[in-house]
Amino acid sequence: MAWKMTVDVVPQGGGFVEVQHVFYGESKADAEAVFQRHAEGCEFLGPAIVEGRVSSEFEEIEDDDWPEYEN
């Protein structure tokens, strides 16, 4: 099994989701670590976290549902 972390960013004052990020890992902690690394360098996500405009949820998924990059 693997984990999928979906992170939604909403505009100031609420409304529809502006951006959705999805992070994967072998565990919840792994997915959250990928999220944290991304947030540190993302000019959009970082400020949204500080401003409280982010919600997230975890979902346990089958390994087959973890997207694989094919070159």
PAMARLUM-827579 format. One record per residue: residue in one letter; x, y, z of N, C-alpha, C, O, CB in turn; residue number from 1. Coordinates in steps of 0.05 Angstrom, whole numbers, plus 5000, padded with zeros to 4 digits. Glycine has a CB too. Example, Ala and Ser with C-alpha at 12.3 -4.5 7.8 and 13.67 -1.06 7.14 Angstrom:
# PAMARLUM-827579
+------+------+------+------+------+------+------+------+------+------+------+------+------+------+------+------+------+
! resn !  npx !  npy !  npz ! capx ! capy ! capz !  cpx !  cpy !  cpz !  opx !  opy !  opz ! cbpx ! cbpy ! cbpz ! resi !
+------+------+------+------+------+------+------+------+------+------+------+------+------+------+------+------+------+
!    A ! 5264 ! 4886 ! 5156 ! 5246 ! 4910 ! 5156 ! 5264 ! 4934 ! 5156 ! 5285 ! 4934 ! 5169 ! 5226 ! 4911 ! 5181 !    1 !
!    S ! 5257 ! 4955 ! 5142 ! 5273 ! 4979 ! 5143 ! 5258 ! 5001 ! 5157 ! 5268 ! 5023 ! 5161 ! 5282 ! 4988 ! 5114 !    2 !
+------+------+------+------+------+------+------+------+------+------+------+------+------+------+------+------+------+
END
This chain:
# PAMARLUM-827579
+------+------+------+------+------+------+------+------+------+------+------+------+------+------+------+------+------+
! resn !  npx !  npy !  npz ! capx ! capy ! capz !  cpx !  cpy !  cpz !  opx !  opy !  opz ! cbpx ! cbpy ! cbpz ! resi !
+------+------+------+------+------+------+------+------+------+------+------+------+------+------+------+------+------+
!    M ! 5017 ! 4976 ! 5000 ! 5000 ! 5000 ! 5000 ! 5018 ! 5025 ! 5000 ! 5041 ! 5024 ! 5009 ! 4981 ! 5000 ! 5024 !    1 !
!    A ! 5007 ! 5046 ! 4990 ! 5021 ! 5072 ! 4988 ! 5002 ! 5094 ! 4999 ! 4979 ! 5088 ! 5005 ! 5031 ! 5079 ! 4959 !    2 !
!    W ! 5012 ! 5118 ! 5001 ! 4996 ! 5140 ! 5011 ! 4995 ! 5163 ! 4991 ! 5016 ! 5169 ! 4978 ! 5006 ! 5150 ! 5038 !    3 !
!    K ! 4973 ! 5176 ! 4989 ! 4968 ! 5199 ! 4971 ! 4960 ! 5222 ! 4990 ! 4941 ! 5219 ! 5005 ! 4947 ! 5193 ! 4949 !    4 !
!    M ! 4973 ! 5244 ! 4988 ! 4966 ! 5268 ! 5003 ! 4957 ! 5289 ! 4983 ! 4972 ! 5298 ! 4966 ! 4990 ! 5279 ! 5020 !    5 !
!    T ! 4932 ! 5298 ! 4985 ! 4920 ! 5318 ! 4968 ! 4919 ! 5344 ! 4984 ! 4908 ! 5345 ! 5005 ! 4892 ! 5310 ! 4957 !    6 !
!    V ! 4930 ! 5365 ! 4972 ! 4932 ! 5391 ! 4986 ! 4918 ! 5412 ! 4968 ! 4926 ! 5416 ! 4945 ! 4961 ! 5400 ! 4991 !    7 !
!    D ! 4897 ! 5424 ! 4978 ! 4881 ! 5444 ! 4964 ! 4888 ! 5472 ! 4974 ! 4892 ! 5476 ! 4998 ! 4851 ! 5439 ! 4966 !    8 !
!    V ! 4891 ! 5491 ! 4955 ! 4896 ! 5519 ! 4962 ! 4871 ! 5535 ! 4953 ! 4863 ! 5533 ! 4929 ! 4922 ! 5530 ! 4948 !    9 !
!    V ! 4859 ! 5550 ! 4971 ! 4836 ! 5566 ! 4964 ! 4843 ! 5596 ! 4965 ! 4863 ! 5603 ! 4978 ! 4812 ! 5560 ! 4984 !   10 !
!    P ! 4828 ! 5613 ! 4951 ! 4835 ! 5641 ! 4951 ! 4828 ! 5654 ! 4978 ! 4813 ! 5642 ! 4994 ! 4819 ! 5655 ! 4929 !   11 !
!    Q ! 4838 ! 5678 ! 4983 ! 4831 ! 5693 ! 5007 ! 4801 ! 5695 ! 5008 ! 4788 ! 5701 ! 4988 ! 4844 ! 5722 ! 5007 !   12 !
!    G ! 4789 ! 5690 ! 5031 ! 4760 ! 5692 ! 5034 ! 4745 ! 5667 ! 5026 ! 4720 ! 5666 ! 5029 ! 4750 ! 5715 ! 5018 !   13 !
!    G ! 4759 ! 5647 ! 5017 ! 4746 ! 5622 ! 5010 ! 4738 ! 5620 ! 4981 ! 4745 ! 5637 ! 4965 ! 4722 ! 5617 ! 5028 !   14 !
!    G ! 4722 ! 5600 ! 4975 ! 4713 ! 5596 ! 4947 ! 4723 ! 5570 ! 4936 ! 4730 ! 5552 ! 4951 ! 4722 ! 5619 ! 4930 !   15 !
!    F ! 4724 ! 5569 ! 4910 ! 4733 ! 5545 ! 4896 ! 4763 ! 5541 ! 4899 ! 4778 ! 5561 ! 4902 ! 4725 ! 5546 ! 4867 !   16 !
!    V ! 4772 ! 5517 ! 4897 ! 4800 ! 5510 ! 4899 ! 4814 ! 5523 ! 4875 ! 4806 ! 5520 ! 4852 ! 4805 ! 5479 ! 4899 !   17 !
!    E ! 4836 ! 5538 ! 4881 ! 4852 ! 5550 ! 4860 ! 4873 ! 5530 ! 4849 ! 4876 ! 5528 ! 4824 ! 4867 ! 5575 ! 4871 !   18 !
!    V ! 4886 ! 5516 ! 4867 ! 4907 ! 5498 ! 4859 ! 4905 ! 5473 ! 4876 ! 4899 ! 5475 ! 4900 ! 4936 ! 5511 ! 4862 !   19 !
!    Q ! 4910 ! 5450 ! 4864 ! 4911 ! 5425 ! 4880 ! 4938 ! 5412 ! 4874 ! 4946 ! 5407 ! 4851 ! 4887 ! 5406 ! 4872 !   20 !
!    H ! 4952 ! 5405 ! 4896 ! 4977 ! 5391 ! 4894 ! 4972 ! 5362 ! 4905 ! 4956 ! 5358 ! 4923 ! 5000 ! 5405 ! 4911 !   21 !
!    V ! 4986 ! 5343 ! 4893 ! 4983 ! 5315 ! 4902 ! 5011 ! 5304 ! 4906 ! 5029 ! 5307 ! 4889 ! 4968 ! 5298 ! 4881 !   22 !
!    F ! 5015 ! 5292 ! 4930 ! 5041 ! 5281 ! 4937 ! 5038 ! 5252 ! 4944 ! 5017 ! 5244 ! 4956 ! 5054 ! 5297 ! 4961 !   23 !
!    Y ! 5057 ! 5235 ! 4938 ! 5056 ! 5206 ! 4943 ! 5080 ! 5197 ! 4960 ! 5101 ! 5210 ! 4960 ! 5056 ! 5191 ! 4917 !   24 !
!    G ! 5075 ! 5176 ! 4974 ! 5097 ! 5164 ! 4990 ! 5090 ! 5136 ! 4998 ! 5067 ! 5127 ! 4997 ! 5102 ! 5180 ! 5014 !   25 !
!    E ! 5110 ! 5121 ! 5007 ! 5106 ! 5094 ! 5017 ! 5091 ! 5094 ! 5044 ! 5080 ! 5074 ! 5052 ! 5133 ! 5079 ! 5020 !   26 !
!    S ! 5092 ! 5117 ! 5058 ! 5078 ! 5120 ! 5083 ! 5067 ! 5148 ! 5084 ! 5074 ! 5165 ! 5067 ! 5097 ! 5115 ! 5108 !   27 !
!    K ! 5050 ! 5154 ! 5104 ! 5039 ! 5181 ! 5107 ! 5063 ! 5200 ! 5112 ! 5063 ! 5222 ! 5100 ! 5020 ! 5182 ! 5131 !   28 !
!    A ! 5081 ! 5192 ! 5128 ! 5104 ! 5209 ! 5134 ! 5121 ! 5215 ! 5109 ! 5130 ! 5237 ! 5106 ! 5122 ! 5196 ! 5155 !   29 !
!    D ! 5124 ! 5195 ! 5091 ! 5138 ! 5200 ! 5066 ! 5124 ! 5220 ! 5049 ! 5136 ! 5238 ! 5038 ! 5142 ! 5173 ! 5051 !   30 !
!    A ! 5098 ! 5217 ! 5046 ! 5082 ! 5236 ! 5030 ! 5084 ! 5264 ! 5041 ! 5086 ! 5284 ! 5027 ! 5053 ! 5227 ! 5027 !   31 !
!    E ! 5082 ! 5266 ! 5068 ! 5083 ! 5292 ! 5080 ! 5111 ! 5305 ! 5077 ! 5114 ! 5329 ! 5075 ! 5076 ! 5290 ! 5110 !   32 !
!    A ! 5132 ! 5288 ! 5078 ! 5159 ! 5298 ! 5074 ! 5163 ! 5310 ! 5046 ! 5176 ! 5330 ! 5042 ! 5180 ! 5276 ! 5079 !   33 !
!    V ! 5151 ! 5297 ! 5026 ! 5152 ! 5307 ! 4998 ! 5137 ! 5334 ! 4997 ! 5147 ! 5353 ! 4985 ! 5140 ! 5287 ! 4978 !   34 !
!    F ! 5114 ! 5335 ! 5010 ! 5099 ! 5360 ! 5012 ! 5115 ! 5382 ! 5024 ! 5116 ! 5404 ! 5014 ! 5073 ! 5356 ! 5028 !   35 !
!    Q ! 5129 ! 5377 ! 5047 ! 5144 ! 5397 ! 5060 ! 5168 ! 5407 ! 5043 ! 5173 ! 5431 ! 5042 ! 5155 ! 5386 ! 5087 !   36 !
!    R ! 5181 ! 5389 ! 5029 ! 5203 ! 5397 ! 5012 ! 5193 ! 5414 ! 4989 ! 5205 ! 5434 ! 4982 ! 5217 ! 5372 ! 5000 !   37 !
!    H ! 5170 ! 5407 ! 4978 ! 5158 ! 5423 ! 4957 ! 5150 ! 5451 ! 4967 ! 5155 ! 5471 ! 4954 ! 5134 ! 5409 ! 4944 !   38 !
!    A ! 5137 ! 5451 ! 4990 ! 5127 ! 5477 ! 5001 ! 5149 ! 5497 ! 5006 ! 5145 ! 5521 ! 5004 ! 5111 ! 5472 ! 5027 !   39 !
!    E ! 5172 ! 5487 ! 5014 ! 5195 ! 5505 ! 5020 ! 5203 ! 5521 ! 4995 ! 5213 ! 5544 ! 4998 ! 5219 ! 5489 ! 5030 !   40 !
!    G ! 5200 ! 5510 ! 4971 ! 5209 ! 5525 ! 4948 ! 5187 ! 5535 ! 4930 ! 5192 ! 5548 ! 4910 ! 5226 ! 5507 ! 4932 !   41 !
!    C ! 5162 ! 5529 ! 4936 ! 5140 ! 5537 ! 4919 ! 5130 ! 5564 ! 4927 ! 5121 ! 5569 ! 4949 ! 5116 ! 5516 ! 4922 !   42 !
!    E ! 5132 ! 5583 ! 4908 ! 5124 ! 5611 ! 4913 ! 5094 ! 5614 ! 4917 ! 5085 ! 5634 ! 4928 ! 5133 ! 5628 ! 4890 !   43 !
!    F ! 5078 ! 5594 ! 4909 ! 5049 ! 5596 ! 4912 ! 5040 ! 5582 ! 4938 ! 5025 ! 5592 ! 4954 ! 5035 ! 5584 ! 4888 !   44 !
!    L ! 5050 ! 5557 ! 4942 ! 5041 ! 5541 ! 4964 ! 5052 ! 5551 ! 4991 ! 5036 ! 5552 ! 5011 ! 5050 ! 5512 ! 4961 !   45 !
!    G ! 5077 ! 5559 ! 4992 ! 5089 ! 5569 ! 5018 ! 5072 ! 5591 ! 5030 ! 5065 ! 5589 ! 5053 ! 5117 ! 5578 ! 5013 !   46 !
!    P ! 5067 ! 5613 ! 5016 ! 5051 ! 5635 ! 5027 ! 5022 ! 5626 ! 5034 ! 5011 ! 5636 ! 5054 ! 5050 ! 5658 ! 5008 !   47 !
!    A ! 5011 ! 5609 ! 5018 ! 4984 ! 5599 ! 5024 ! 4983 ! 5585 ! 5051 ! 4963 ! 5587 ! 5066 ! 4973 ! 5581 ! 5002 !   48 !
!    I ! 5004 ! 5569 ! 5057 ! 5005 ! 5556 ! 5083 ! 5006 ! 5576 ! 5105 ! 4991 ! 5574 ! 5125 ! 5030 ! 5537 ! 5084 !   49 !
!    V ! 5023 ! 5596 ! 5103 ! 5026 ! 5617 ! 5123 ! 5000 ! 5632 ! 5127 ! 4993 ! 5639 ! 5150 ! 5048 ! 5637 ! 5115 !   50 !
!    E ! 4985 ! 5636 ! 5105 ! 4960 ! 5651 ! 5106 ! 4936 ! 5633 ! 5114 ! 4914 ! 5643 ! 5117 ! 4954 ! 5664 ! 5080 !   51 !
!    G ! 4940 ! 5608 ! 5119 ! 4919 ! 5590 ! 5127 ! 4899 ! 5583 ! 5105 ! 4875 ! 5579 ! 5111 ! 4904 ! 5602 ! 5150 !   52 !
!    R ! 4908 ! 5583 ! 5080 ! 4890 ! 5578 ! 5058 ! 4894 ! 5550 ! 5046 ! 4889 ! 5546 ! 5022 ! 4894 ! 5599 ! 5036 !   53 !
!    V ! 4903 ! 5531 ! 5062 ! 4910 ! 5504 ! 5053 ! 4894 ! 5484 ! 5069 ! 4893 ! 5485 ! 5094 ! 4940 ! 5499 ! 5055 !   54 !
!    S ! 4884 ! 5464 ! 5056 ! 4872 ! 5441 ! 5069 ! 4884 ! 5416 ! 5057 ! 4892 ! 5416 ! 5034 ! 4841 ! 5440 ! 5068 !   55 !
!    S ! 4886 ! 5395 ! 5072 ! 4898 ! 5370 ! 5062 ! 4884 ! 5346 ! 5072 ! 4871 ! 5346 ! 5093 ! 4928 ! 5369 ! 5069 !   56 !
!    E ! 4887 ! 5324 ! 5057 ! 4876 ! 5299 ! 5066 ! 4894 ! 5276 ! 5056 ! 4906 ! 5279 ! 5035 ! 4846 ! 5295 ! 5056 !   57 !
!    F ! 4894 ! 5255 ! 5071 ! 4910 ! 5231 ! 5064 ! 4891 ! 5209 ! 5055 ! 4868 ! 5207 ! 5065 ! 4928 ! 5222 ! 5087 !   58 !
!    E ! 4901 ! 5193 ! 5036 ! 4885 ! 5170 ! 5027 ! 4905 ! 5147 ! 5023 ! 4925 ! 5150 ! 5009 ! 4869 ! 5176 ! 5001 !   59 !
!    E ! 4899 ! 5124 ! 5035 ! 4915 ! 5101 ! 5029 ! 4907 ! 5089 ! 5003 ! 4883 ! 5085 ! 4998 ! 4913 ! 5079 ! 5052 !   60 !
!    I ! 4926 ! 5084 ! 4985 ! 4920 ! 5074 ! 4958 ! 4936 ! 5048 ! 4953 ! 4955 ! 5042 ! 4966 ! 4927 ! 5096 ! 4937 !   61 !
!    E ! 4926 ! 5034 ! 4933 ! 4940 ! 5010 ! 4924 ! 4966 ! 5019 ! 4909 ! 4966 ! 5041 ! 4897 ! 4922 ! 4993 ! 4905 !   62 !
!    D ! 4987 ! 5004 ! 4911 ! 5011 ! 5011 ! 4897 ! 5007 ! 5015 ! 4867 ! 5020 ! 5032 ! 4855 ! 5032 ! 4988 ! 4901 !   63 !
!    D ! 4988 ! 5000 ! 4855 ! 4982 ! 5003 ! 4827 ! 4970 ! 5030 ! 4820 ! 4971 ! 5039 ! 4797 ! 4963 ! 4981 ! 4818 !   64 !
!    D ! 4959 ! 5044 ! 4840 ! 4947 ! 5070 ! 4836 ! 4967 ! 5093 ! 4839 ! 4960 ! 5117 ! 4835 ! 4924 ! 5074 ! 4855 !   65 !
!    W ! 4992 ! 5087 ! 4846 ! 5013 ! 5107 ! 4849 ! 5023 ! 5112 ! 4820 ! 5035 ! 5094 ! 4808 ! 5036 ! 5097 ! 4868 !   66 !
!    P ! 5019 ! 5136 ! 4810 ! 5027 ! 5141 ! 4782 ! 5057 ! 5136 ! 4778 ! 5074 ! 5142 ! 4795 ! 5021 ! 5170 ! 4774 !   67 !
!    E ! 5063 ! 5124 ! 4755 ! 5091 ! 5119 ! 4748 ! 5098 ! 5135 ! 4723 ! 5084 ! 5135 ! 4704 ! 5096 ! 5088 ! 4744 !   68 !
!    Y ! 5121 ! 5148 ! 4725 ! 5130 ! 5164 ! 4702 ! 5143 ! 5146 ! 4682 ! 5161 ! 5130 ! 4688 ! 5150 ! 5186 ! 4711 !   69 !
!    E ! 5134 ! 5148 ! 4657 ! 5146 ! 5133 ! 4636 ! 5158 ! 5153 ! 4616 ! 5144 ! 5170 ! 4606 ! 5126 ! 5115 ! 4622 !   70 !
!    N ! 5183 ! 5150 ! 4611 ! 5198 ! 5168 ! 4593 ! 5196 ! 5159 ! 4564 ! 5207 ! 5172 ! 4546 ! 5226 ! 5170 ! 4601 !   71 !
+------+------+------+------+------+------+------+------+------+------+------+------+------+------+------+------+------+
END
